Amino acid sequence: LVVPLNAVNITQQPPWVLRAAGGKTEKVTVTLGLRDGRTERVQILSGVNEGDVLLRGAAQGITPGTPVNVGPPQ
């Protein structure tokens, strides 16, 4: 899997992402692979699956366990 670099928190070790699952946010530790600084993308080797919804940028400041709705507007 390849995701935008701003979907991964690399300021702390181990790196992690904030995933929306079951209507709530959850912090998930990930293992990173290759990083492309030109396109600002990073490979995730483990921790998340294709189709998982990851929060990016400032949204990573949301506390794990916070209810979220990431579907289309109603």
PDB file of N, CA, C and O in Angstrom:
ATOM      1  N   LEU A   1       0.841  -1.188   0.000  1.00  0.00           N
ATOM      2  CA  LEU A   1       0.000   0.000   0.000  1.00  0.00           C
ATOM      3  C   LEU A   1       0.877   1.238   0.000  1.00  0.00           C
ATOM      4  O   LEU A   1       1.923   1.272   0.648  1.00  0.00           O
ATOM      5  N   VAL A   2       0.451   2.240  -0.720  1.00  0.00           N
ATOM      6  CA  VAL A   2       1.154   3.514  -0.753  1.00  0.00           C
ATOM      7  C   VAL A   2       0.153   4.599  -0.378  1.00  0.00           C
ATOM      8  O   VAL A   2      -0.941   4.670  -0.938  1.00  0.00           O
ATOM      9  N   VAL A   3       0.540   5.444   0.576  1.00  0.00           N
ATOM     10  CA  VAL A   3      -0.353   6.497   1.065  1.00  0.00           C
ATOM     11  C   VAL A   3       0.400   7.824   1.080  1.00  0.00           C
ATOM     12  O   VAL A   3       1.630   7.844   1.033  1.00  0.00           O
ATOM     13  N   PRO A   4      -0.340   8.939   1.145  1.00  0.00           N
ATOM     14  CA  PRO A   4       0.319  10.237   1.289  1.00  0.00           C
ATOM     15  C   PRO A   4       1.103  10.267   2.609  1.00  0.00           C
ATOM     16  O   PRO A   4       0.665   9.714   3.618  1.00  0.00           O
ATOM     17  N   LEU A   5       2.244  10.910   2.579  1.00  0.00           N
ATOM     18  CA  LEU A   5       3.089  10.981   3.767  1.00  0.00           C
ATOM     19  C   LEU A   5       2.365  11.638   4.938  1.00  0.00           C
ATOM     20  O   LEU A   5       2.621  11.287   6.090  1.00  0.00           O
ATOM     21  N   ASN A   6       1.465  12.587   4.664  1.00  0.00           N
ATOM     22  CA  ASN A   6       0.780  13.259   5.769  1.00  0.00           C
ATOM     23  C   ASN A   6      -0.322  12.407   6.394  1.00  0.00           C
ATOM     24  O   ASN A   6      -1.032  12.875   7.284  1.00  0.00           O
ATOM     25  N   ALA A   7      -0.473  11.164   5.940  1.00  0.00           N
ATOM     26  CA  ALA A   7      -1.396  10.229   6.592  1.00  0.00           C
ATOM     27  C   ALA A   7      -0.685   9.419   7.672  1.00  0.00           C
ATOM     28  O   ALA A   7      -1.324   8.681   8.421  1.00  0.00           O
ATOM     29  N   VAL A   8       0.652   9.559   7.752  1.00  0.00           N
ATOM     30  CA  VAL A   8       1.445   8.784   8.702  1.00  0.00           C
ATOM     31  C   VAL A   8       2.141   9.724   9.673  1.00  0.00           C
ATOM     32  O   VAL A   8       2.781  10.690   9.257  1.00  0.00           O
ATOM     33  N   ASN A   9       2.019   9.446  10.961  1.00  0.00           N
ATOM     34  CA  ASN A   9       2.725  10.228  11.967  1.00  0.00           C
ATOM     35  C   ASN A   9       4.094   9.589  12.160  1.00  0.00           C
ATOM     36  O   ASN A   9       4.213   8.497  12.715  1.00  0.00           O
ATOM     37  N   ILE A  10       5.120  10.285  11.695  1.00  0.00           N
ATOM     38  CA  ILE A  10       6.476   9.756  11.824  1.00  0.00           C
ATOM     39  C   ILE A  10       7.285  10.541  12.855  1.00  0.00           C
ATOM     40  O   ILE A  10       8.490  10.327  12.990  1.00  0.00           O
ATOM     41  N   THR A  11       6.628  11.451  13.584  1.00  0.00           N
ATOM     42  CA  THR A  11       7.328  12.229  14.599  1.00  0.00           C
ATOM     43  C   THR A  11       7.555  11.406  15.858  1.00  0.00           C
ATOM     44  O   THR A  11       8.392  11.764  16.687  1.00  0.00           O
ATOM     45  N   GLN A  12       6.826  10.313  16.012  1.00  0.00           N
ATOM     46  CA  GLN A  12       6.981   9.417  17.150  1.00  0.00           C
ATOM     47  C   GLN A  12       7.347   8.039  16.631  1.00  0.00           C
ATOM     48  O   GLN A  12       7.038   7.688  15.492  1.00  0.00           O
ATOM     49  N   GLN A  13       8.003   7.269  17.471  1.00  0.00           N
ATOM     50  CA  GLN A  13       8.334   5.892  17.101  1.00  0.00           C
ATOM     51  C   GLN A  13       7.561   4.942  17.995  1.00  0.00           C
ATOM     52  O   GLN A  13       7.509   5.179  19.202  1.00  0.00           O
ATOM     53  N   PRO A  14       6.969   3.903  17.488  1.00  0.00           N
ATOM     54  CA  PRO A  14       6.928   3.563  16.065  1.00  0.00           C
ATOM     55  C   PRO A  14       5.938   4.459  15.318  1.00  0.00           C
ATOM     56  O   PRO A  14       5.069   5.074  15.936  1.00  0.00           O
ATOM     57  N   PRO A  15       6.068   4.534  13.987  1.00  0.00           N
ATOM     58  CA  PRO A  15       5.133   5.343  13.199  1.00  0.00           C
ATOM     59  C   PRO A  15       3.710   4.800  13.332  1.00  0.00           C
ATOM     60  O   PRO A  15       3.508   3.608  13.563  1.00  0.00           O
ATOM     61  N   TRP A  16       2.732   5.689  13.185  1.00  0.00           N
ATOM     62  CA  TRP A  16       1.335   5.267  13.315  1.00  0.00           C
ATOM     63  C   TRP A  16       0.442   6.083  12.390  1.00  0.00           C
ATOM     64  O   TRP A  16       0.821   7.141  11.888  1.00  0.00           O
ATOM     65  N   VAL A  17      -0.757   5.548  12.186  1.00  0.00           N
ATOM     66  CA  VAL A  17      -1.802   6.240  11.427  1.00  0.00           C
ATOM     67  C   VAL A  17      -3.047   6.302  12.292  1.00  0.00           C
ATOM     68  O   VAL A  17      -3.187   5.543  13.251  1.00  0.00           O
ATOM     69  N   LEU A  18      -3.940   7.199  11.952  1.00  0.00           N
ATOM     70  CA  LEU A  18      -5.243   7.271  12.607  1.00  0.00           C
ATOM     71  C   LEU A  18      -6.261   6.773  11.589  1.00  0.00           C
ATOM     72  O   LEU A  18      -6.465   7.389  10.543  1.00  0.00           O
ATOM     73  N   ARG A  19      -6.900   5.643  11.915  1.00  0.00           N
ATOM     74  CA  ARG A  19      -7.831   4.986  11.002  1.00  0.00           C
ATOM     75  C   ARG A  19      -9.254   5.182  11.520  1.00  0.00           C
ATOM     76  O   ARG A  19      -9.496   5.155  12.727  1.00  0.00           O
ATOM     77  N   ALA A  20     -10.183   5.379  10.600  1.00  0.00           N
ATOM     78  CA  ALA A  20     -11.604   5.434  10.936  1.00  0.00           C
ATOM     79  C   ALA A  20     -12.170   4.038  10.707  1.00  0.00           C
ATOM     80  O   ALA A  20     -12.137   3.522   9.589  1.00  0.00           O
ATOM     81  N   ALA A  21     -12.690   3.430  11.769  1.00  0.00           N
ATOM     82  CA  ALA A  21     -13.243   2.078  11.666  1.00  0.00           C
ATOM     83  C   ALA A  21     -14.389   1.936  12.650  1.00  0.00           C
ATOM     84  O   ALA A  21     -14.260   2.299  13.820  1.00  0.00           O
ATOM     85  N   GLY A  22     -15.505   1.412  12.179  1.00  0.00           N
ATOM     86  CA  GLY A  22     -16.651   1.209  13.063  1.00  0.00           C
ATOM     87  C   GLY A  22     -17.207   2.496  13.636  1.00  0.00           C
ATOM     88  O   GLY A  22     -17.767   2.496  14.732  1.00  0.00           O
ATOM     89  N   GLY A  23     -17.057   3.606  12.900  1.00  0.00           N
ATOM     90  CA  GLY A  23     -17.606   4.882  13.359  1.00  0.00           C
ATOM     91  C   GLY A  23     -16.749   5.597  14.385  1.00  0.00           C
ATOM     92  O   GLY A  23     -17.175   6.605  14.948  1.00  0.00           O
ATOM     93  N   LYS A  24     -15.539   5.090  14.640  1.00  0.00           N
ATOM     94  CA  LYS A  24     -14.632   5.724  15.604  1.00  0.00           C
ATOM     95  C   LYS A  24     -13.223   5.752  15.031  1.00  0.00           C
ATOM     96  O   LYS A  24     -12.902   5.040  14.079  1.00  0.00           O
ATOM     97  N   THR A  25     -12.389   6.597  15.636  1.00  0.00           N
ATOM     98  CA  THR A  25     -10.989   6.644  15.226  1.00  0.00           C
ATOM     99  C   THR A  25     -10.176   5.676  16.075  1.00  0.00           C
ATOM    100  O   THR A  25     -10.478   5.436  17.244  1.00  0.00           O
ATOM    101  N   GLU A  26      -9.140   5.127  15.456  1.00  0.00           N
ATOM    102  CA  GLU A  26      -8.232   4.265  16.208  1.00  0.00           C
ATOM    103  C   GLU A  26      -6.804   4.486  15.725  1.00  0.00           C
ATOM    104  O   GLU A  26      -6.540   4.623  14.530  1.00  0.00           O
ATOM    105  N   LYS A  27      -5.896   4.516  16.690  1.00  0.00           N
ATOM    106  CA  LYS A  27      -4.472   4.682  16.402  1.00  0.00           C
ATOM    107  C   LYS A  27      -3.893   3.309  16.088  1.00  0.00           C
ATOM    108  O   LYS A  27      -4.050   2.372  16.871  1.00  0.00           O
ATOM    109  N   VAL A  28      -3.219   3.186  14.937  1.00  0.00           N
ATOM    110  CA  VAL A  28      -2.685   1.910  14.483  1.00  0.00           C
ATOM    111  C   VAL A  28      -1.198   2.065  14.175  1.00  0.00           C
ATOM    112  O   VAL A  28      -0.810   2.922  13.382  1.00  0.00           O
ATOM    113  N   THR A  29      -0.377   1.243  14.796  1.00  0.00           N
ATOM    114  CA  THR A  29       1.051   1.225  14.503  1.00  0.00           C
ATOM    115  C   THR A  29       1.268   0.584  13.133  1.00  0.00           C
ATOM    116  O   THR A  29       0.656  -0.432  12.805  1.00  0.00           O
ATOM    117  N   VAL A  30       2.146   1.193  12.343  1.00  0.00           N
ATOM    118  CA  VAL A  30       2.421   0.681  10.999  1.00  0.00           C
ATOM    119  C   VAL A  30       3.916   0.463  10.806  1.00  0.00           C
ATOM    120  O   VAL A  30       4.745   1.063  11.490  1.00  0.00           O
ATOM    121  N   THR A  31       4.237  -0.407   9.860  1.00  0.00           N
ATOM    122  CA  THR A  31       5.615  -0.633   9.434  1.00  0.00           C
ATOM    123  C   THR A  31       5.765  -0.001   8.060  1.00  0.00           C
ATOM    124  O   THR A  31       5.013  -0.308   7.135  1.00  0.00           O
ATOM    125  N   LEU A  32       6.746   0.884   7.940  1.00  0.00           N
ATOM    126  CA  LEU A  32       6.935   1.612   6.689  1.00  0.00           C
ATOM    127  C   LEU A  32       7.981   0.955   5.807  1.00  0.00           C
ATOM    128  O   LEU A  32       8.899   0.287   6.282  1.00  0.00           O
ATOM    129  N   GLY A  33       7.816   1.163   4.515  1.00  0.00           N
ATOM    130  CA  GLY A  33       8.779   0.686   3.529  1.00  0.00           C
ATOM    131  C   GLY A  33       9.415   1.877   2.854  1.00  0.00           C
ATOM    132  O   GLY A  33       9.942   2.767   3.520  1.00  0.00           O
ATOM    133  N   LEU A  34       9.370   1.899   1.542  1.00  0.00           N
ATOM    134  CA  LEU A  34       9.990   2.957   0.756  1.00  0.00           C
ATOM    135  C   LEU A  34       9.255   4.285   0.909  1.00  0.00           C
ATOM    136  O   LEU A  34       8.038   4.321   1.094  1.00  0.00           O
ATOM    137  N   ARG A  35      10.005   5.360   0.828  1.00  0.00           N
ATOM    138  CA  ARG A  35       9.429   6.701   0.903  1.00  0.00           C
ATOM    139  C   ARG A  35       9.895   7.488  -0.307  1.00  0.00           C
ATOM    140  O   ARG A  35      11.080   7.470  -0.640  1.00  0.00           O
ATOM    141  N   ASP A  36       8.969   8.182  -0.973  1.00  0.00           N
ATOM    142  CA  ASP A  36       9.296   9.005  -2.132  1.00  0.00           C
ATOM    143  C   ASP A  36       9.076  10.464  -1.749  1.00  0.00           C
ATOM    144  O   ASP A  36       7.939  10.934  -1.706  1.00  0.00           O
ATOM    145  N   GLY A  37      10.155  11.172  -1.474  1.00  0.00           N
ATOM    146  CA  GLY A  37      10.057  12.568  -1.073  1.00  0.00           C
ATOM    147  C   GLY A  37       9.541  13.472  -2.175  1.00  0.00           C
ATOM    148  O   GLY A  37       8.944  14.512  -1.897  1.00  0.00           O
ATOM    149  N   ARG A  38       9.767  13.084  -3.425  1.00  0.00           N
ATOM    150  CA  ARG A  38       9.304  13.896  -4.551  1.00  0.00           C
ATOM    151  C   ARG A  38       7.778  13.925  -4.623  1.00  0.00           C
ATOM    152  O   ARG A  38       7.182  14.986  -4.811  1.00  0.00           O
ATOM    153  N   THR A  39       7.151  12.759  -4.475  1.00  0.00           N
ATOM    154  CA  THR A  39       5.687  12.690  -4.547  1.00  0.00           C
ATOM    155  C   THR A  39       5.032  12.737  -3.168  1.00  0.00           C
ATOM    156  O   THR A  39       3.805  12.751  -3.060  1.00  0.00           O
ATOM    157  N   GLU A  40       5.855  12.763  -2.109  1.00  0.00           N
ATOM    158  CA  GLU A  40       5.377  12.785  -0.724  1.00  0.00           C
ATOM    159  C   GLU A  40       4.437  11.621  -0.442  1.00  0.00           C
ATOM    160  O   GLU A  40       3.345  11.796   0.097  1.00  0.00           O
ATOM    161  N   ARG A  41       4.889  10.425  -0.821  1.00  0.00           N
ATOM    162  CA  ARG A  41       4.147   9.197  -0.567  1.00  0.00           C
ATOM    163  C   ARG A  41       5.053   8.217   0.149  1.00  0.00           C
ATOM    164  O   ARG A  41       6.276   8.270   0.020  1.00  0.00           O
ATOM    165  N   VAL A  42       4.436   7.315   0.909  1.00  0.00           N
ATOM    166  CA  VAL A  42       5.190   6.324   1.664  1.00  0.00           C
ATOM    167  C   VAL A  42       4.488   4.971   1.554  1.00  0.00           C
ATOM    168  O   VAL A  42       3.261   4.897   1.490  1.00  0.00           O
ATOM    169  N   GLN A  43       5.270   3.926   1.533  1.00  0.00           N
ATOM    170  CA  GLN A  43       4.746   2.567   1.465  1.00  0.00           C
ATOM    171  C   GLN A  43       4.487   2.059   2.883  1.00  0.00           C
ATOM    172  O   GLN A  43       5.318   2.240   3.773  1.00  0.00           O
ATOM    173  N   ILE A  44       3.333   1.425   3.087  1.00  0.00           N
ATOM    174  CA  ILE A  44       3.025   0.790   4.366  1.00  0.00           C
ATOM    175  C   ILE A  44       3.082  -0.716   4.155  1.00  0.00           C
ATOM    176  O   ILE A  44       2.348  -1.273   3.340  1.00  0.00           O
ATOM    177  N   LEU A  45       3.968  -1.362   4.904  1.00  0.00           N
ATOM    178  CA  LEU A  45       4.162  -2.804   4.761  1.00  0.00           C
ATOM    179  C   LEU A  45       3.205  -3.601   5.632  1.00  0.00           C
ATOM    180  O   LEU A  45       2.796  -4.700   5.255  1.00  0.00           O
ATOM    181  N   SER A  46       2.839  -3.059   6.800  1.00  0.00           N
ATOM    182  CA  SER A  46       1.901  -3.769   7.674  1.00  0.00           C
ATOM    183  C   SER A  46       1.215  -2.796   8.615  1.00  0.00           C
ATOM    184  O   SER A  46       1.712  -1.703   8.883  1.00  0.00           O
ATOM    185  N   GLY A  47       0.051  -3.224   9.112  1.00  0.00           N
ATOM    186  CA  GLY A  47      -0.711  -2.427  10.074  1.00  0.00           C
ATOM    187  C   GLY A  47      -2.074  -2.016   9.559  1.00  0.00           C
ATOM    188  O   GLY A  47      -3.029  -1.932  10.331  1.00  0.00           O
ATOM    189  N   VAL A  48      -2.177  -1.759   8.262  1.00  0.00           N
ATOM    190  CA  VAL A  48      -3.462  -1.383   7.662  1.00  0.00           C
ATOM    191  C   VAL A  48      -3.682  -2.208   6.405  1.00  0.00           C
ATOM    192  O   VAL A  48      -2.761  -2.834   5.882  1.00  0.00           O
ATOM    193  N   ASN A  49      -4.907  -2.194   5.939  1.00  0.00           N
ATOM    194  CA  ASN A  49      -5.279  -2.970   4.756  1.00  0.00           C
ATOM    195  C   ASN A  49      -5.821  -2.052   3.668  1.00  0.00           C
ATOM    196  O   ASN A  49      -6.257  -0.933   3.939  1.00  0.00           O
ATOM    197  N   GLU A  50      -5.786  -2.540   2.448  1.00  0.00           N
ATOM    198  CA  GLU A  50      -6.377  -1.801   1.339  1.00  0.00           C
ATOM    199  C   GLU A  50      -7.840  -1.527   1.658  1.00  0.00           C
ATOM    200  O   GLU A  50      -8.565  -2.417   2.103  1.00  0.00           O
ATOM    201  N   GLY A  51      -8.264  -0.300   1.430  1.00  0.00           N
ATOM    202  CA  GLY A  51      -9.646   0.087   1.694  1.00  0.00           C
ATOM    203  C   GLY A  51      -9.849   0.744   3.042  1.00  0.00           C
ATOM    204  O   GLY A  51     -10.898   1.344   3.274  1.00  0.00           O
ATOM    205  N   ASP A  52      -8.866   0.649   3.954  1.00  0.00           N
ATOM    206  CA  ASP A  52      -8.984   1.340   5.243  1.00  0.00           C
ATOM    207  C   ASP A  52      -9.021   2.843   5.005  1.00  0.00           C
ATOM    208  O   ASP A  52      -8.375   3.343   4.084  1.00  0.00           O
ATOM    209  N   VAL A  53      -9.771   3.563   5.829  1.00  0.00           N
ATOM    210  CA  VAL A  53      -9.870   5.014   5.725  1.00  0.00           C
ATOM    211  C   VAL A  53      -8.911   5.616   6.746  1.00  0.00           C
ATOM    212  O   VAL A  53      -9.075   5.438   7.953  1.00  0.00           O
ATOM    213  N   LEU A  54      -7.902   6.337   6.240  1.00  0.00           N
ATOM    214  CA  LEU A  54      -6.908   6.971   7.099  1.00  0.00           C
ATOM    215  C   LEU A  54      -7.154   8.465   7.143  1.00  0.00           C
ATOM    216  O   LEU A  54      -7.465   9.081   6.123  1.00  0.00           O
ATOM    217  N   LEU A  55      -7.016   9.049   8.326  1.00  0.00           N
ATOM    218  CA  LEU A  55      -7.151  10.489   8.476  1.00  0.00           C
ATOM    219  C   LEU A  55      -5.802  11.123   8.211  1.00  0.00           C
ATOM    220  O   LEU A  55      -4.765  10.569   8.576  1.00  0.00           O
ATOM    221  N   ARG A  56      -5.816  12.292   7.572  1.00  0.00           N
ATOM    222  CA  ARG A  56      -4.581  12.949   7.142  1.00  0.00           C
ATOM    223  C   ARG A  56      -4.412  14.294   7.800  1.00  0.00           C
ATOM    224  O   ARG A  56      -5.377  14.909   8.254  1.00  0.00           O
ATOM    225  N   GLY A  57      -3.166  14.747   7.847  1.00  0.00           N
ATOM    226  CA  GLY A  57      -2.851  16.100   8.284  1.00  0.00           C
ATOM    227  C   GLY A  57      -3.352  16.404   9.677  1.00  0.00           C
ATOM    228  O   GLY A  57      -3.152  15.623  10.608  1.00  0.00           O
ATOM    229  N   ALA A  58      -4.011  17.554   9.814  1.00  0.00           N
ATOM    230  CA  ALA A  58      -4.485  18.019  11.121  1.00  0.00           C
ATOM    231  C   ALA A  58      -5.493  17.065  11.748  1.00  0.00           C
ATOM    232  O   ALA A  58      -5.651  17.057  12.969  1.00  0.00           O
ATOM    233  N   ALA A  59      -6.174  16.266  10.941  1.00  0.00           N
ATOM    234  CA  ALA A  59      -7.159  15.315  11.476  1.00  0.00           C
ATOM    235  C   ALA A  59      -6.494  14.269  12.370  1.00  0.00           C
ATOM    236  O   ALA A  59      -7.175  13.617  13.162  1.00  0.00           O
ATOM    237  N   GLN A  60      -5.174  14.100  12.255  1.00  0.00           N
ATOM    238  CA  GLN A  60      -4.475  13.149  13.112  1.00  0.00           C
ATOM    239  C   GLN A  60      -4.470  13.598  14.573  1.00  0.00           C
ATOM    240  O   GLN A  60      -4.142  12.809  15.459  1.00  0.00           O
ATOM    241  N   GLY A  61      -4.827  14.847  14.831  1.00  0.00           N
ATOM    242  CA  GLY A  61      -4.895  15.351  16.201  1.00  0.00           C
ATOM    243  C   GLY A  61      -6.151  14.907  16.929  1.00  0.00           C
ATOM    244  O   GLY A  61      -6.293  15.164  18.124  1.00  0.00           O
ATOM    245  N   ILE A  62      -7.053  14.254  16.240  1.00  0.00           N
ATOM    246  CA  ILE A  62      -8.279  13.760  16.877  1.00  0.00           C
ATOM    247  C   ILE A  62      -7.913  12.633  17.835  1.00  0.00           C
ATOM    248  O   ILE A  62      -7.099  11.770  17.507  1.00  0.00           O
ATOM    249  N   THR A  63      -8.506  12.645  18.995  1.00  0.00           N
ATOM    250  CA  THR A  63      -8.238  11.620  20.004  1.00  0.00           C
ATOM    251  C   THR A  63      -8.760  10.268  19.538  1.00  0.00           C
ATOM    252  O   THR A  63      -9.903  10.168  19.090  1.00  0.00           O
ATOM    253  N   PRO A  64      -7.927   9.213  19.640  1.00  0.00           N
ATOM    254  CA  PRO A  64      -8.416   7.862  19.309  1.00  0.00           C
ATOM    255  C   PRO A  64      -9.672   7.541  20.117  1.00  0.00           C
ATOM    256  O   PRO A  64      -9.746   7.833  21.311  1.00  0.00           O
ATOM    257  N   GLY A  65     -10.648   6.940  19.455  1.00  0.00           N
ATOM    258  CA  GLY A  65     -11.919   6.611  20.088  1.00  0.00           C
ATOM    259  C   GLY A  65     -13.011   7.637  19.839  1.00  0.00           C
ATOM    260  O   GLY A  65     -14.164   7.423  20.215  1.00  0.00           O
ATOM    261  N   THR A  66     -12.654   8.755  19.206  1.00  0.00           N
ATOM    262  CA  THR A  66     -13.624   9.797  18.892  1.00  0.00           C
ATOM    263  C   THR A  66     -14.559   9.314  17.787  1.00  0.00           C
ATOM    264  O   THR A  66     -14.089   8.790  16.777  1.00  0.00           O
ATOM    265  N   PRO A  67     -15.878   9.479  17.956  1.00  0.00           N
ATOM    266  CA  PRO A  67     -16.803   9.096  16.889  1.00  0.00           C
ATOM    267  C   PRO A  67     -16.580   9.968  15.645  1.00  0.00           C
ATOM    268  O   PRO A  67     -16.398  11.181  15.745  1.00  0.00           O
ATOM    269  N   VAL A  68     -16.599   9.319  14.472  1.00  0.00           N
ATOM    270  CA  VAL A  68     -16.440  10.037  13.203  1.00  0.00           C
ATOM    271  C   VAL A  68     -17.393   9.472  12.167  1.00  0.00           C
ATOM    272  O   VAL A  68     -17.814   8.317  12.242  1.00  0.00           O
ATOM    273  N   ASN A  69     -17.723  10.312  11.199  1.00  0.00           N
ATOM    274  CA  ASN A  69     -18.527   9.889  10.054  1.00  0.00           C
ATOM    275  C   ASN A  69     -17.755  10.320   8.818  1.00  0.00           C
ATOM    276  O   ASN A  69     -17.662  11.514   8.530  1.00  0.00           O
ATOM    277  N   VAL A  70     -17.204   9.370   8.091  1.00  0.00           N
ATOM    278  CA  VAL A  70     -16.389   9.701   6.922  1.00  0.00           C
ATOM    279  C   VAL A  70     -17.101   9.408   5.621  1.00  0.00           C
ATOM    280  O   VAL A  70     -16.487   9.436   4.555  1.00  0.00           O
ATOM    281  N   GLY A  71     -18.388   9.128   5.695  1.00  0.00           N
ATOM    282  CA  GLY A  71     -19.165   8.858   4.495  1.00  0.00           C
ATOM    283  C   GLY A  71     -19.520  10.129   3.764  1.00  0.00           C
ATOM    284  O   GLY A  71     -19.224  11.229   4.230  1.00  0.00           O
ATOM    285  N   PRO A  72     -20.159   9.976   2.610  1.00  0.00           N
ATOM    286  CA  PRO A  72     -20.585  11.173   1.859  1.00  0.00           C
ATOM    287  C   PRO A  72     -21.645  11.932   2.640  1.00  0.00           C
ATOM    288  O   PRO A  72     -22.367  11.347   3.447  1.00  0.00           O
ATOM    289  N   PRO A  73     -21.740  13.256   2.397  1.00  0.00           N
ATOM    290  CA  PRO A  73     -22.770  14.056   3.084  1.00  0.00           C
ATOM    291  C   PRO A  73     -24.161  13.509   2.813  1.00  0.00           C
ATOM    292  O   PRO A  73     -24.445  13.023   1.718  1.00  0.00           O
ATOM    293  N   GLN A  74     -25.014  13.588   3.802  1.00  0.00           N
ATOM    294  CA  GLN A  74     -26.388  13.077   3.683  1.00  0.00           C
ATOM    295  C   GLN A  74     -27.303  14.167   3.155  1.00  0.00           C
ATOM    296  O   GLN A  74     -28.500  13.938   2.984  1.00  0.00           O
TER     297      GLN A  74
END
